[in-house]
Amino acid sequence: MEPPVDRIRLSQTGKDQLSKLKRSTKIDQWNILCRWGFCRSLAEPSIPSVPIPSDSNVELSWDVFGGDMADILIIALKQRCHQDNLGTEKETLAKQFRLHLHRGIGYLAGDPNIKKIEDLVAIALSPEKLRN
């Protein structure tokens, strides 16, 4: 399946937020935290819209970001774009992917209840915690 982007460059803010998450969760791989963030944003009903600069030195390939879940993540992104009536053209998918990724990283980094990896798992197992 064709990915929405070949390479992902994070914003400096996103990099800083991921560094904070790495310290608190002890998850030391950017790609895993990015997947959590992307999925966290997809779970939010509103459409992300805040433009994000690509101003950090952290860059991932799509293959590293998605890993074994790459096709599933593409399908989830396409479904979300379809649900939001945005279309599924490659440019739209790339933009929405970037917006969802950064919004989700921000949500995770800003959540005072995420202090360890088990807190991420608890959110995934209890979707109602997303609203708290």
Disulfide bonds with the S-S distance in Angstrom:
none
